[in-house]
Amino acid sequence: MKKNWIFFVASKYIFKGRGNSPVLSILGIAFGVLALIVIIAVMNGFQLSFIENILEISSYHLRAESFKEDKLDDLQNIASSISGIKAAVPFKEFQALAKGRRTGHQAVIVRGLKANTIEIDELMGAKLDFGENAIFVQAFLAGSFDIADKESVLLGSELARRLGVSKGDIITLYSITGILSATEDEGGIEIFTVKGVFRTGYYEYDSSWAFINIDCVSSLDEESDLKLGIKIENRFNDKRIQEQLRKKLVSVNFEEFNDIKLSSWRDYNRSFFGALRTEKLFMFILVGLIFIVVGLNIFQAQRRAVLQRREEIALLRAIGGTESSVRFVFVLDGAVVGFTGAVLGLIIGIAIASNIPKFFSIIENIVNAVIKLINLVAGKFGMGWENNFSVFSPAIFYIKEIPSRILVSEVIIIFMFGFLSALAAAWFASRKISKIQPAEVLRYE
């Protein structure tokens, strides 16, 4: 018996045999794929922006510590000679209190950097917005990455707001360690001129970080150790680069490098990145429950179709169709439903995820139009809602716009979830066919 009958019968069942059931199942799969792509894309946007800010501004991909300052140039040269390393940035860091024009002090993390840091590390410079492209808190953003003068300081936008200062103003930094260990009245205290106010989009940095010239750190905090922050091309190659750097340091044979400490971004951000990964996993699972619901709907529809077509199934078996061939008719039905729904959801989901700001702007315009219409009616009774609706208002959320990142690997996984859920449901439902005996069904036909 030729196998092309399978596709002929399956096409009849799909397009003519079940009323609206295929349409509802296809829409269910499409909605699940669409929702999961959009939600995960927005979550990726938030999470990856946080991760990139942490790695590009604060923690770096690798850190080298416990080395003498006179060996810094040697260490930088060794790091730069390794393939895959993009930048090696020396820095010092300490905690301090800052005082501006307003009363009270603000806790601040002060990082000392060289004046040419953003020339060495361009990605860090890209993360520090001094107002060129700002659409939020633009009044506070000013200046540039200028710490060539030892009395210069760069402040986060929220920190500058709290201190009541802007570009050109004076602030006082009190090193906590310097004050505690000082023997003179003015120990651990320095006055700086604000040369720039930046915004990263990460509230923790914008509200508590300041940058000064690395040569000025010793006058505030003598206990601050020199460290080397290393950026690599692919942060997931950190273990390999770390091992190569360690072997290179051993081969140099400097005693000063024997006790050097190398650490990866995975080490000092383990809990935070682990929490983000767990959050994303649970969101994946919760939204993925849509596929279980749709799969059960397809399963019940296929079982009902098998029961309704007992006579046709028995006839196909009687004229030579094998059990596996007849089952394949129904499995193919589910495959077509799953594939069609997954493709439809994939196209719409990517279109929305790629234009998230425009999508939410359309929603806001529709809702505000409805609110305006309601206000016209309610205004006659002295009621109404004056404020406009906003999904993510910059006045409430610390964002300029809703970020979105589409990862190809995750899109493929979501597509396969949608397709395989329908395929699996159809396969399990088709097992009922094995219990149908052609002789018993056709006995009285």
C-alpha positions as semicolon CSV with decimal commas, in nm:
position;residue;x (nm);y (nm);z (nm)
1;M;0,000;0,000;0,000
2;K;0,152;0,333;-0,105
3;K;0,235;0,575;0,174
4;N;0,110;0,891;0,001
5;W;-0,240;0,811;0,125
6;I;-0,122;0,911;0,473
7;F;-0,069;1,274;0,375
8;F;-0,398;1,279;0,179
9;V;-0,601;1,151;0,475
10;A;-0,414;1,374;0,721
11;S;-0,488;1,684;0,511
12;K;-0,859;1,594;0,509
13;Y;-0,862;1,555;0,886
14;I;-0,672;1,880;0,946
15;F;-0,864;2,117;0,720
16;K;-1,210;1,961;0,704
17;G;-1,253;1,718;0,985
18;R;-1,249;1,905;1,317
19;G;-1,427;2,234;1,277
20;N;-1,253;2,517;1,470
21;S;-1,032;2,290;1,683
22;P;-0,720;2,325;1,463
23;V;-0,758;2,704;1,462
24;L;-0,789;2,723;1,840
25;S;-0,494;2,488;1,889
26;I;-0,279;2,683;1,643
27;L;-0,366;3,011;1,814
28;G;-0,288;2,858;2,153
29;I;0,059;2,745;2,041
30;A;0,119;3,079;1,868
31;F;0,023;3,278;2,177
32;G;0,249;3,064;2,397
33;V;0,550;3,109;2,167
34;L;0,478;3,481;2,124
35;A;0,440;3,544;2,499
36;L;0,751;3,348;2,592
37;I;0,967;3,520;2,327
38;V;0,856;3,869;2,431
39;I;0,881;3,807;2,807
40;I;1,223;3,640;2,785
41;A;1,349;3,913;2,548
42;V;1,249;4,187;2,795
43;M;1,397;3,991;3,084
44;N;1,719;3,947;2,884
45;G;1,722;4,320;2,821
46;F;1,707;4,403;3,191
47;Q;1,940;4,127;3,307
48;L;2,206;4,168;3,039
49;S;2,215;4,545;3,088
50;F;2,278;4,488;3,460
51;I;2,541;4,223;3,393
52;E;2,719;4,433;3,132
53;N;2,722;4,737;3,361
54;I;2,871;4,528;3,641
55;L;3,137;4,370;3,422
56;E;3,226;4,674;3,212
57;I;3,230;4,933;3,491
58;S;3,288;4,758;3,821
59;S;3,415;4,404;3,841
60;Y;3,584;4,338;3,503
61;H;3,611;3,984;3,361
62;L;3,931;3,899;3,547
63;R;4,112;4,064;3,835
64;A;4,478;4,046;3,935
65;E;4,562;4,139;4,293
66;S;4,847;4,114;4,548
67;F;5,131;4,244;4,334
68;K;5,378;4,528;4,388
69;E;5,307;4,859;4,220
70;D;5,648;4,870;4,051
71;K;5,556;4,549;3,864
72;L;5,236;4,695;3,718
73;D;5,386;4,769;3,375
74;D;5,528;4,415;3,352
75;L;5,194;4,265;3,446
76;Q;5,008;4,480;3,192
77;N;5,251;4,381;2,917
78;I;5,211;4,012;3,001
79;A;4,831;4,041;3,001
80;S;4,828;4,233;2,672
81;S;5,039;3,963;2,505
82;I;4,769;3,697;2,556
83;S;4,526;3,646;2,271
84;G;4,168;3,721;2,375
85;I;4,248;3,998;2,624
86;K;4,121;4,338;2,510
87;A;4,223;4,569;2,794
88;A;4,412;4,572;3,123
89;V;4,309;4,861;3,349
90;P;4,485;4,943;3,680
91;F;4,263;5,078;3,958
92;K;4,233;5,141;4,331
93;E;3,913;5,148;4,531
94;F;3,803;5,262;4,876
95;Q;3,496;5,373;5,067
96;A;3,440;5,734;5,162
97;L;3,188;5,997;5,265
98;A;3,107;6,282;5,030
99;K;2,977;6,625;5,124
100;G;2,842;6,879;4,877
101;R;2,633;7,193;4,905
102;R;2,355;7,017;5,091
103;T;2,384;6,924;5,455
104;G;2,470;6,570;5,549
105;H;2,711;6,319;5,400
106;Q;2,660;6,051;5,139
107;A;2,834;5,713;5,140
108;V;3,032;5,668;4,822
109;I;3,260;5,413;4,659
110;V;3,558;5,592;4,511
111;R;3,756;5,429;4,234
112;G;4,090;5,566;4,125
113;L;4,166;5,530;3,755
114;K;4,423;5,659;3,512
115;A;4,329;5,957;3,296
116;N;4,346;5,750;2,976
117;T;4,129;5,465;3,105
118;I;3,848;5,498;2,852
119;E;4,104;5,508;2,571
120;I;4,230;5,169;2,690
121;D;3,885;5,038;2,780
122;E;3,640;5,173;2,522
123;L;3,350;4,958;2,646
124;M;3,362;5,125;2,986
125;G;3,352;5,464;2,817
126;A;3,046;5,353;2,620
127;K;2,862;5,268;2,943
128;L;2,923;5,610;3,100
129;D;2,670;5,856;2,959
130;F;2,768;6,219;3,025
131;G;2,463;6,362;2,851
132;E;2,536;6,325;2,481
133;N;2,245;6,081;2,430
134;A;2,048;6,135;2,749
135;I;1,671;6,176;2,751
136;F;1,633;6,144;3,129
137;V;1,790;6,353;3,410
138;Q;1,961;6,547;3,133
139;A;1,995;6,853;3,356
140;F;2,232;6,661;3,582
141;L;2,447;6,500;3,311
142;A;2,742;6,709;3,201
143;G;3,112;6,709;3,133
144;S;3,325;6,419;3,017
145;F;3,566;6,158;3,147
146;D;3,823;6,414;3,260
147;I;4,033;6,316;3,561
148;A;4,372;6,433;3,434
149;D;4,375;6,689;3,713
150;K;4,437;6,530;4,052
151;E;4,162;6,744;4,203
152;S;3,897;6,626;3,955
153;V;3,610;6,392;4,038
154;L;3,332;6,231;3,835
155;L;3,001;6,160;4,008
156;G;2,700;5,941;3,934
157;S;2,388;6,140;3,845
158;E;2,186;6,034;4,149
159;L;2,481;6,096;4,381
160;A;2,524;6,446;4,234
161;R;2,151;6,507;4,285
162;R;2,172;6,405;4,651
163;L;2,478;6,621;4,710
164;G;2,316;6,913;4,530
165;V;2,612;6,967;4,298
166;S;2,674;6,985;3,926
167;K;2,971;7,033;3,696
168;G;3,215;7,291;3,834
169;D;3,100;7,261;4,196
170;I;3,318;7,162;4,491
171;I;3,276;6,850;4,704
172;T;3,472;6,712;4,998
173;L;3,568;6,345;5,024
174;Y;3,634;6,188;5,363
175;S;3,808;5,854;5,341
176;I;3,670;5,629;5,613
177;T;3,992;5,430;5,645
178;G;4,203;5,745;5,613
179;I;4,021;5,926;5,892
180;L;4,039;5,629;6,129
181;S;4,412;5,580;6,072
182;A;4,514;5,947;6,041
183;T;4,732;6,116;6,301
184;E;4,661;6,471;6,184
185;D;4,336;6,662;6,183
186;E;4,313;6,679;5,805
187;G;4,413;6,320;5,738
188;G;4,195;6,138;5,484
189;I;4,016;6,453;5,365
190;E;4,046;6,611;5,021
191;I;3,854;6,872;4,820
192;F;3,764;6,797;4,457
193;T;3,607;6,980;4,165
194;V;3,325;6,802;3,981
195;K;3,438;6,766;3,619
196;G;3,160;6,534;3,503
197;V;2,827;6,379;3,600
198;F;2,749;6,043;3,438
199;R;2,465;5,797;3,417
200;T;2,501;5,421;3,365
201;G;2,137;5,315;3,396
202;Y;2,229;5,098;3,696
203;Y;2,100;5,275;4,005
204;E;2,363;5,139;4,244
205;Y;2,645;5,297;4,043
206;D;2,463;5,622;3,969
207;S;2,380;5,675;4,335
208;S;2,705;5,578;4,506
209;W;3,004;5,582;4,269
210;A;3,274;5,840;4,202
211;F;3,591;5,832;3,992
212;I;3,914;6,019;4,068
213;N;4,270;6,012;3,941
214;I;4,453;5,703;4,067
215;D;4,751;5,915;4,178
216;C;4,531;6,096;4,430
217;V;4,412;5,784;4,608
218;S;4,715;5,746;4,834
219;S;4,653;6,086;4,995
220;L;4,306;5,970;5,099
221;D;4,355;5,601;5,167
222;E;4,705;5,461;5,195
223;E;4,574;5,110;5,256
224;S;4,404;5,086;4,917
225;D;4,574;4,813;4,711
226;L;4,651;4,840;4,343
227;K;4,455;4,597;4,124
228;L;4,444;4,519;3,755
229;G;4,107;4,478;3,585
230;I;4,122;4,266;3,270
231;K;3,863;4,267;2,990
232;I;3,842;3,971;2,751
233;E;3,664;3,934;2,418
234;N;3,428;3,661;2,538
235;R;3,357;3,659;2,909
236;F;3,270;3,288;2,897
237;N;3,634;3,213;2,809
238;D;3,745;3,348;3,146
239;K;3,867;3,013;3,277
240;R;4,086;2,950;2,974
241;I;4,230;3,303;2,972
242;Q;4,287;3,284;3,347
243;E;4,485;2,962;3,308
244;Q;4,691;3,105;3,020
245;L;4,772;3,415;3,223
246;R;4,874;3,207;3,522
247;K;5,108;2,993;3,311
248;K;5,255;3,306;3,155
249;L;5,324;3,456;3,496
250;V;5,493;3,134;3,611
251;S;5,713;3,129;3,302
252;V;5,833;3,486;3,367
253;N;5,988;3,367;3,695
254;F;5,937;3,689;3,892
255;E;5,911;3,617;4,264
256;E;5,670;3,910;4,296
257;F;5,420;3,719;4,082
258;N;5,433;3,399;4,287
259;D;5,156;3,507;4,523
260;I;4,948;3,697;4,270
261;K;4,575;3,636;4,305
262;L;4,364;3,590;3,991
263;S;3,985;3,586;4,018
264;S;3,706;3,562;3,762
265;W;3,377;3,749;3,731
266;R;3,206;3,423;3,824
267;D;3,377;3,427;4,165
268;Y;3,282;3,770;4,297
269;N;2,936;3,788;4,136
270;R;2,831;3,428;4,195
271;S;2,526;3,498;4,417
272;F;2,392;3,785;4,204
273;F;2,429;3,608;3,869
274;G;2,293;3,289;4,024
275;A;1,983;3,478;4,140
276;L;1,931;3,622;3,790
277;R;1,968;3,277;3,634
278;T;1,718;3,126;3,880
279;E;1,471;3,408;3,818
280;K;1,492;3,355;3,445
281;L;1,455;2,977;3,479
282;F;1,139;3,006;3,688
283;M;0,992;3,263;3,450
284;F;1,067;3,024;3,164
285;I;0,885;2,745;3,349
286;L;0,584;2,955;3,452
287;V;0,522;3,098;3,107
288;G;0,599;2,757;2,956
289;L;0,292;2,621;3,138
290;I;0,097;2,770;2,847
291;F;0,233;2,489;2,632
292;I;0,111;2,228;2,882
293;V;-0,241;2,373;2,872
294;V;-0,241;2,388;2,491
295;G;-0,086;2,041;2,471
296;L;-0,367;1,899;2,687
297;N;-0,621;2,069;2,462
298;I;-0,462;1,908;2,155
299;F;-0,444;1,574;2,335
300;Q;-0,816;1,579;2,416
301;A;-0,905;1,694;2,065
302;Q;-0,700;1,414;1,911
303;R;-0,850;1,152;2,142
304;R;-1,196;1,275;2,051
305;A;-1,103;1,259;1,682
306;V;-0,983;0,900;1,723
307;L;-1,309;0,797;1,892
308;Q;-1,522;0,976;1,632
309;R;-1,335;0,810;1,345
310;R;-1,327;0,456;1,478
311;E;-1,504;0,327;1,167
312;E;-1,267;0,511;0,929
313;I;-0,965;0,391;1,124
314;A;-1,096;0,035;1,118
315;L;-1,155;0,060;0,742
316;L;-0,801;0,190;0,684
317;R;-0,665;-0,099;0,890
318;A;-0,885;-0,347;0,701
319;I;-0,761;-0,242;0,357
320;G;-0,395;-0,277;0,453
321;G;-0,297;0,024;0,661
322;T;-0,064;-0,067;0,945
323;E;-0,115;0,055;1,299
324;S;0,192;0,280;1,276
325;S;0,072;0,429;0,945
326;V;-0,271;0,515;1,084
327;R;-0,112;0,660;1,397
328;F;0,114;0,869;1,176
329;V;-0,196;1,033;1,025
330;F;-0,289;1,176;1,363
331;V;0,069;1,252;1,462
332;L;0,108;1,444;1,137
333;D;-0,207;1,634;1,226
334;G;-0,049;1,743;1,554
335;A;0,283;1,823;1,383
336;V;0,112;2,056;1,136
337;V;-0,080;2,229;1,415
338;G;0,236;2,268;1,627
339;F;0,456;2,386;1,342
340;T;0,199;2,636;1,210
341;G;0,135;2,779;1,556
342;A;0,505;2,793;1,644
343;V;0,596;2,971;1,319
344;L;0,311;3,219;1,360
345;G;0,411;3,292;1,722
346;L;0,777;3,313;1,624
347;I;0,719;3,577;1,355
348;I;0,489;3,794;1,565
349;G;0,698;3,747;1,880
350;I;1,023;3,855;1,713
351;A;0,846;4,151;1,551
352;I;0,717;4,270;1,890
353;A;1,036;4,192;2,085
354;S;1,241;4,387;1,829
355;N;1,018;4,692;1,871
356;I;0,927;4,684;2,239
357;P;0,926;5,065;2,293
358;K;0,697;5,118;1,991
359;F;0,474;4,829;2,101
360;F;0,424;4,973;2,450
361;S;0,379;5,320;2,301
362;I;0,090;5,188;2,092
363;I;-0,066;5,025;2,400
364;E;-0,027;5,347;2,599
365;N;-0,186;5,553;2,320
366;I;-0,483;5,316;2,300
367;V;-0,534;5,316;2,678
368;N;-0,496;5,696;2,698
369;A;-0,748;5,735;2,415
370;V;-0,995;5,522;2,611
371;I;-0,921;5,723;2,929
372;K;-0,978;6,045;2,739
373;L;-1,312;5,917;2,614
374;I;-1,412;5,811;2,966
375;N;-1,308;6,151;3,101
376;L;-1,530;6,325;2,848
377;V;-1,826;6,132;2,981
378;A;-1,720;6,142;3,347
379;G;-1,645;6,515;3,325
380;K;-2,015;6,586;3,306
381;F;-2,050;6,434;3,652
382;G;-1,748;6,613;3,798
383;M;-1,522;6,310;3,779
384;G;-1,228;6,202;3,568
385;W;-0,868;6,087;3,563
386;E;-0,620;6,361;3,481
387;N;-0,299;6,155;3,459
388;N;-0,198;5,969;3,145
389;F;-0,133;5,597;3,159
390;S;0,226;5,477;3,122
391;V;0,344;5,115;3,141
392;F;0,698;5,205;3,253
393;S;0,712;5,569;3,354
394;P;1,066;5,716;3,399
395;A;0,926;5,900;3,700
396;I;0,872;5,567;3,875
397;F;1,115;5,323;3,712
398;Y;1,486;5,398;3,673
399;I;1,490;5,336;3,299
400;K;1,493;5,549;2,984
401;E;1,314;5,285;2,779
402;I;1,223;4,919;2,805
403;P;1,525;4,712;2,698
404;S;1,495;4,398;2,487
405;R;1,752;4,138;2,383
406;I;1,670;3,846;2,153
407;L;1,902;3,547;2,191
408;V;1,890;3,307;1,896
409;S;1,949;2,997;2,111
410;E;1,654;3,080;2,336
411;V;1,426;3,155;2,040
412;I;1,507;2,812;1,894
413;I;1,432;2,644;2,230
414;I;1,097;2,827;2,259
415;F;1,006;2,735;1,902
416;M;1,086;2,369;1,968
417;F;0,880;2,377;2,290
418;G;0,576;2,495;2,096
419;F;0,624;2,246;1,814
420;L;0,710;1,944;2,030
421;S;0,426;2,003;2,280
422;A;0,171;1,961;1,998
423;L;0,362;1,669;1,849
424;A;0,388;1,488;2,183
425;A;0,017;1,546;2,258
426;A;-0,081;1,399;1,920
427;W;0,150;1,101;1,964
428;F;0,012;1,010;2,307
429;A;-0,347;1,054;2,188
430;S;-0,286;0,829;1,886
431;R;-0,200;0,534;2,113
432;K;-0,575;0,477;2,143
433;I;-0,565;0,344;1,786
434;S;-0,386;0,028;1,900
435;K;-0,698;-0,074;2,094
436;I;-0,928;-0,052;1,791
437;Q;-1,001;-0,395;1,639
438;P;-1,120;-0,363;1,275
439;A;-1,329;-0,684;1,283
440;E;-1,528;-0,575;1,589
441;V;-1,586;-0,220;1,466
442;L;-1,693;-0,322;1,112
443;R;-1,900;-0,625;1,215
444;Y;-2,235;-0,445;1,202
445;E;-2,142;-0,188;0,933
